[in-house]
Amino acid sequence: MERPNILFILVDDLGWRDIGCYGTAFYETPHIDRLAVEGIRFTDAYAACPVCSPTRASLLTGKYPATVGVTDWIDWAGAIHPARGRLVDVPYLKHLPRSEFTLAHALAEAGYATWHVGKWHLGGEGSLPTDHGFQVNIGGCHWGSPGNEGYFSPWGIPALKDADVPPGTYLDDYLTDQAIALIENHRGRPFFLNLWYYLVHIPCQAKKETIRKYRAKARRLGLDRINPFEEGEFFPCEHKRHLRIQRRRFQSDPVYAAMVEHLDENVGRLLAALERTGQAEDTLVIFTSDNGGLATAEGSPTCNAPLAEGKGWMYEGGTREPLLIRWPGVVRPGAVCEVPVTSPDFYPTLLDLAGLPLRPEQHTDGVSFAPLLRGEAQPLEREAIFWHYPHYGNQGGTPGCSLRAGDYKLIEFFEDGRLELYNLREDISEAHNLAEEMPALARSLHERLIAWRERVEAKIPQRNEAWKD
């Protein structure tokens, strides 16, 4: 079989329930849902971190963030970290190390055309996409969001300051235009198009006519009469107590809904371009997100229920993601997979699907789930999936570490050493802590978590001596 083209669509801050095939009753995503109809939908896919940069690093390296050393989002201003509460955030890398032989490097070495379009957020000069195996870079730089200028041009993103577009051009429409141009003008060798959207990251901005559509929908459904917010929408870095909340109880924000629709429209344009150029049958399409939906801070534009919390938290709402994969002739249409997979797995999986040799010395934490895509029902050979987020999230989460083994998930919170144990099969909302009811299992999983941390030399936050309870 010939090597497939690879279109990897990564969305920023899209929650597990933010698209139709995962249960939203408010947002409309017919083009994205089509990927589930024509491909496979994963129910238990995970980002490697509840915030963006570490997950992005794990996708390209096949390693957990703790292994790479990029464990928090990269703040280009340099004034936000380290955060302090009862603990002091650990230091971490502010760029993807040049020593990593990325997925793009591996595919380029095998003859792929490698293109990056959109958000990067893995470092600036010296650590740009072209420094990490991409032959083309459109828009990738140190910038982590659309910035104060927002989604309508002129944009504040340094890498796009010279873009020749009419004022008011929507950012991700432009990025899709650039991706489509690459697809339409390419001939010959297979391509790897790494399309990392800025949508649906704040600031929440969308086209007026689409916002009007969802305002009317919210009124029609009675959702405009529900106040989804409690007092205080932002969390300072100085955390004084453990908070566990769900700011928004319903998906009802018309501006966020419009942003999701703009995302869906652009995915539809990409799929149409593949069909128009005769490449749809030869292209592996992957659609996923970098972390959970923003549900507890900064306006709380979405809701991840029944998952707990969201971006920046160690609970399922922070890390469980939509994952849709289509490859005609290989992936069975309409398939659903409940086997847990995580961000580092993409590196070996894509090499496997392309018929290329694996690089176990590089993707040390990833496991190929290619057999699942081929319909071979079998468990993946791994002891557990691990997370390590030794930081205070500005969405309210506190430093912690966790693992999932089978149906069970254990979380250790570093501030007080508290353990929480959940059976995700029976309790997807993580509402019933089993740590005291099942002490032997909690102890066993905790020992496994500690052994993993020691093996990867994960940094642990230290006590803040200046802290006053």
C-alpha positions in Angstrom: 0.0 0.0 0.0 1.3 3.5 -0.9 2.1 5.9 1.9 -0.9 8.1 2.8 -1.0 11.8 2.9 -1.5 12.9 6.5 -3.7 15.9 7.5 -3.4 16.5 11.2 -5.9 19.0 12.5 -5.3 20.2 16.1 -7.8 22.5 17.7 -6.9 24.8 20.6 -9.0 24.3 23.8 -11.8 22.3 22.1 -13.6 20.3 24.8 -14.6 16.6 24.6 -18.3 17.5 24.2 -17.9 20.4 21.9 -18.9 18.6 18.7 -22.0 16.9 17.6 -20.9 13.3 17.6 -19.7 13.6 21.2 -23.0 14.9 22.5 -23.3 18.7 22.2 -26.9 19.8 21.9 -26.1 23.4 21.1 -23.1 23.7 18.8 -23.4 22.6 15.2 -20.6 20.6 13.5 -21.9 18.6 10.5 -18.5 18.5 8.7 -16.6 17.3 11.7 -19.3 14.8 12.5 -18.8 13.4 9.0 -15.4 12.2 10.0 -17.0 10.1 12.7 -19.5 8.6 10.1 -16.7 7.9 7.6 -14.0 7.0 10.1 -13.4 6.0 13.7 -14.4 7.9 16.9 -12.4 7.4 20.1 -14.3 7.8 23.3 -11.2 7.7 25.6 -8.6 9.8 23.8 -6.3 12.0 26.0 -4.1 15.0 25.7 -0.8 14.6 27.5 -1.4 17.7 29.5 -4.4 19.9 30.6 -2.7 22.9 28.8 -1.4 23.5 25.3 2.4 23.7 24.8 3.2 20.4 26.6 0.6 18.5 24.6 2.0 20.0 21.4 5.5 18.9 22.4 4.3 15.4 23.1 2.6 15.1 19.7 5.8 15.9 17.9 8.2 13.9 20.1 6.3 10.8 21.2 7.2 11.6 24.8 5.3 12.7 27.8 5.8 16.4 28.8 7.7 15.4 31.9 10.1 13.5 29.7 10.6 16.3 27.2 10.8 19.0 29.9 8.0 21.2 28.6 5.4 20.9 31.3 3.5 24.1 31.1 2.3 26.6 28.5 5.1 28.8 27.2 4.7 32.3 28.3 6.6 34.6 26.0 6.4 37.6 28.3 8.3 35.7 31.0 6.4 37.5 33.7 3.8 34.9 34.6 5.9 32.0 35.9 6.7 30.7 38.4 3.3 30.8 40.1 3.2 30.5 43.8 0.7 29.1 46.3 1.4 26.6 49.0 4.0 25.4 46.5 6.3 27.0 44.0 6.0 26.0 40.4 8.9 24.0 39.0 11.1 25.4 36.2 10.5 24.0 32.7 11.7 24.5 29.2 10.3 27.4 27.2 11.0 25.8 23.8 11.0 22.4 22.1 14.6 21.1 22.4 16.5 20.9 19.1 17.8 17.6 20.2 14.4 16.0 19.6 14.0 14.1 16.3 10.4 15.1 15.7 7.7 13.3 13.8 8.2 15.9 11.1 11.9 15.0 10.9 11.0 11.3 10.6 8.4 11.9 7.8 10.7 14.3 5.9 13.5 11.8 6.0 11.1 9.2 4.5 10.3 11.6 1.6 7.2 13.4 2.9 6.6 17.1 2.2 6.2 18.5 5.6 4.1 21.7 6.2 3.1 23.5 9.4 0.2 25.9 9.2 -1.1 27.9 12.2 -0.3 28.0 15.9 3.1 26.7 17.1 3.7 27.9 20.7 6.8 25.7 21.1 9.4 28.4 21.1 10.6 31.3 19.0 13.8 31.9 17.0 15.9 28.8 16.9 12.9 26.6 17.8 10.4 27.3 15.0 8.7 24.7 12.8 11.5 24.9 10.2 14.0 24.0 13.0 12.0 20.9 13.8 11.6 19.1 10.5 9.0 21.2 8.7 9.9 22.4 5.2 7.2 25.1 5.1 5.9 27.2 8.0 2.9 29.5 7.7 2.1 31.4 10.9 4.0 29.3 13.4 5.9 31.3 16.0 6.2 31.7 19.8 2.7 33.3 20.0 0.2 31.3 21.9 -3.2 33.0 21.2 -4.7 35.5 18.8 -3.8 38.1 21.3 -5.6 41.3 22.2 -6.2 42.1 18.5 -8.2 38.9 18.2 -9.3 36.9 15.2 -10.0 39.7 12.7 -7.1 41.1 10.8 -4.8 42.9 11.3 -3.7 40.3 13.7 -1.2 40.7 16.4 0.6 37.4 15.7 4.2 38.3 14.7 4.5 35.6 12.1 1.4 36.9 10.3 2.1 40.6 10.5 2.9 40.8 6.8 -0.1 38.7 5.6 -1.7 40.4 2.6 -5.3 40.2 3.5 -8.3 42.6 3.6 -9.0 44.1 7.0 -11.4 42.0 9.0 -10.3 38.7 7.6 -11.0 35.9 10.0 -7.8 34.3 11.2 -8.6 30.6 10.8 -10.3 31.3 7.4 -6.9 32.6 6.3 -5.0 29.6 7.7 -7.4 27.2 5.9 -6.9 29.1 2.7 -3.2 28.6 3.0 -3.6 24.9 3.8 -5.9 24.4 0.8 -3.4 26.2 -1.5 -0.7 23.7 -0.3 -3.0 20.8 -1.0 -4.1 22.1 -4.4 -0.6 22.9 -5.7 1.2 19.8 -4.5 2.0 16.9 -6.7 4.1 13.7 -6.3 5.3 12.7 -2.9 3.0 12.3 0.0 2.5 15.3 2.4 2.2 15.8 6.1 0.1 18.9 6.7 0.2 19.9 10.4 -2.7 22.3 10.7 -2.9 23.7 14.2 -5.8 26.1 14.5 -6.0 29.0 16.9 -9.7 28.3 17.3 -11.4 28.0 19.8 -9.0 29.8 22.1 -10.0 33.1 23.8 -10.7 35.9 23.0 -14.1 34.7 22.0 -14.8 36.5 18.7 -16.9 35.4 15.7 -18.7 36.7 12.7 -21.8 38.8 13.6 -24.3 36.9 11.5 -23.2 33.5 13.1 -23.5 35.0 16.6 -27.0 36.2 15.8 -27.9 32.7 14.7 -26.9 31.2 18.1 -28.4 34.0 20.1 -31.7 33.2 18.5 -31.1 29.5 19.1 -30.4 30.1 22.8 -33.6 32.1 23.1 -35.6 29.4 21.3 -34.2 26.8 23.7 -34.6 28.9 26.8 -30.9 28.9 27.5 -30.6 32.7 27.4 -32.5 32.8 30.7 -30.0 30.7 32.5 -27.2 32.5 34.3 -24.2 30.1 33.9 -21.8 32.0 36.0 -21.0 32.3 39.7 -19.3 35.4 41.1 -15.7 35.7 40.0 -14.6 34.2 36.8 -10.8 34.5 37.0 -8.3 32.6 39.2 -5.2 34.4 40.4 -2.0 32.4 40.7 -2.0 32.7 44.5 -4.3 29.8 45.2 -5.5 29.7 48.8 -7.7 26.6 48.8 -8.6 23.6 46.7 -11.4 24.6 44.4 -13.5 22.1 42.5 -16.2 23.8 40.4 -18.0 23.8 37.2 -18.7 27.4 36.1 -20.9 26.8 33.2 -23.7 24.1 33.5 -24.9 24.4 29.9 -23.4 24.9 26.5 -25.1 28.1 25.6 -22.6 30.9 24.8 -23.6 32.2 21.3 -20.1 33.6 20.5 -18.3 30.4 21.4 -20.9 28.4 19.5 -20.2 30.6 16.4 -16.5 30.0 16.8 -17.1 26.2 16.8 -19.2 26.6 13.6 -16.4 28.6 12.0 -14.1 25.7 12.8 -16.5 23.2 11.4 -16.9 25.3 8.2 -13.1 25.3 7.6 -12.8 21.5 8.2 -15.5 21.1 5.6 -13.5 23.3 3.2 -10.4 21.1 3.8 -12.4 17.9 3.1 -13.8 19.4 0.0 -10.3 20.4 -1.2 -9.1 16.8 -0.8 -12.1 15.5 -2.8 -11.7 18.2 -5.5 -8.0 17.3 -6.0 -8.7 13.5 -6.0 -6.7 13.0 -2.8 -9.4 12.1 -0.3 -9.0 8.3 -0.7 -5.2 8.6 -0.1 -5.3 10.9 2.9 -5.3 10.0 6.6 -7.3 12.7 8.4 -6.8 13.2 12.1 -8.9 15.6 14.2 -8.3 16.3 17.9 -7.6 18.9 20.5 -4.7 20.0 22.7 -6.5 20.1 26.1 -9.9 20.3 27.6 -12.5 23.0 27.1 -12.2 26.3 29.0 -14.9 25.8 31.6 -13.7 27.4 34.9 -12.2 30.7 34.1 -11.7 33.6 31.6 -15.4 33.7 30.8 -16.0 30.0 31.0 -17.3 29.8 27.4 -18.1 26.1 27.3 -19.1 23.2 29.5 -17.5 19.8 29.6 -20.1 18.0 31.6 -20.4 15.1 32.4 -16.6 15.5 32.7 -15.4 17.4 35.7 -13.7 20.8 35.3 -11.7 21.6 32.2 -8.5 23.2 30.9 -5.9 23.5 33.5 -7.2 20.8 35.8 -6.2 17.2 36.4 -9.7 15.9 36.1 -11.1 14.4 32.9 -12.5 17.7 31.6 -8.9 18.9 31.4 -7.4 16.1 29.4 -10.1 13.9 27.7 -10.4 14.9 24.0 -12.4 14.3 20.9 -10.4 12.1 18.4 -11.7 11.3 15.0 -9.6 9.5 12.3 -10.6 8.8 8.7 -8.7 6.8 6.1 -10.8 5.3 3.4 -10.2 1.6 2.8 -8.3 1.1 6.1 -10.4 2.6 8.9 -13.9 1.1 9.1 -16.6 3.7 8.7 -18.6 4.4 11.8 -16.3 2.5 14.1 -16.1 3.4 17.8 -13.1 2.7 19.9 -13.1 2.7 23.8 -9.4 1.9 24.2 -7.5 4.8 25.9 -4.9 6.5 23.7 -2.8 9.6 24.4 -0.8 12.3 22.5 2.6 10.6 22.5 1.0 7.7 20.7 0.6 9.6 17.4 4.3 9.5 16.5 4.7 5.7 16.4 1.1 5.3 15.0 1.7 7.5 12.0 5.1 5.8 11.3 3.3 2.5 11.5 0.5 3.5 9.2 3.0 4.9 6.7 4.9 1.7 6.6 8.0 3.3 8.1 10.3 1.8 10.8 9.5 2.8 14.4 12.0 4.9 16.4 11.6 3.5 19.9 14.6 5.5 21.1 12.7 8.7 20.2 9.0 8.0 20.9 9.8 6.4 24.2 6.4 7.0 25.8 4.2 6.4 22.7 2.5 3.2 21.7 1.2 2.6 18.2 -2.5 2.2 18.0 -2.4 1.4 14.3 -3.9 -2.0 15.0 -7.0 -0.3 16.4 -7.4 1.6 13.2 -7.1 -1.5 11.2 -9.9 -3.1 13.2 -7.7 -5.5 15.2 -9.5 -5.6 18.6 -6.7 -5.9 21.1 -5.5 -4.0 24.2 -2.4 -1.8 23.8 0.7 -3.0 25.6 1.3 -0.4 28.2 1.2 -0.3 32.0 -0.8 3.0 32.2 -1.2 6.5 30.8 0.5 9.1 32.9 0.1 12.9 33.4 2.4 15.3 35.3 1.4 18.9 35.7 3.4 20.4 38.5 2.0 23.9 38.1 -0.8 26.2 39.1 -3.2 26.6 36.2 -4.7 30.0 35.8 -8.0 28.2 35.3 -8.0 27.1 39.0 -6.2 23.7 38.9 -3.4 23.0 41.4 -0.1 21.0 40.9 -0.6 17.3 40.5 0.2 14.0 38.9 -2.0 11.2 37.7 -2.3 7.9 35.9 -5.0 5.8 34.3 -4.7 2.0 34.4 -7.6 0.1 32.9 -10.8 1.8 34.2 -9.2 3.3 37.2 -7.6 6.8 37.5 -5.6 8.0 40.5 -4.7 11.6 41.0 -2.1 12.9 43.5 -2.4 16.6 44.5 1.0 17.9 45.5 -0.2 20.7 47.9 -1.5 18.3 50.5 -0.6 14.9 49.2 -4.3 14.1 48.7 -5.1 11.0 46.6 -8.3 10.6 44.6 -9.3 7.4 42.9 -12.0 6.9 40.4 -13.5 4.2 38.3 -14.1 6.0 35.0 -16.2 3.2 33.6 -18.8 3.7 36.3 -18.1 7.3 37.3 -17.0 9.4 34.3 -17.7 12.6 36.3 -15.2 11.7 39.0 -17.8 12.4 41.6 -17.0 9.4 44.0 -13.5 9.2 45.4 -12.7 5.5 46.1 -9.3 6.1 47.8 -10.6 5.3 51.3 -12.9 2.4 50.1 -10.1 0.8 48.1 -6.9 1.6 49.9 -4.9 -1.3 48.5 -5.6 -0.3 44.9 -4.9 3.4 45.7 -1.6 2.4 47.3 -0.6 0.2 44.4 -1.4 2.8 41.8 0.3 5.4 43.8 3.5 3.3 44.0 3.3 2.9 40.2 2.9 6.6 39.8 5.9 7.4 42.0 8.0 4.8 40.2 7.2 6.4 36.8 8.0 9.9 38.1 11.4 8.7 39.3 12.0 6.9 36.1 11.5 10.1 33.9 13.0 12.4 36.6 9.8 14.5 36.8 10.3 17.7 38.7 8.2 18.1 41.9 7.1 21.5 43.2 8.6 22.5 46.5 7.0 24.1 49.6 6.6 27.9 49.5 8.2 28.9 52.8 6.5 32.3 52.6 3.0 30.8 52.4 0.6 31.6 55.1 -2.6 29.5 55.4 
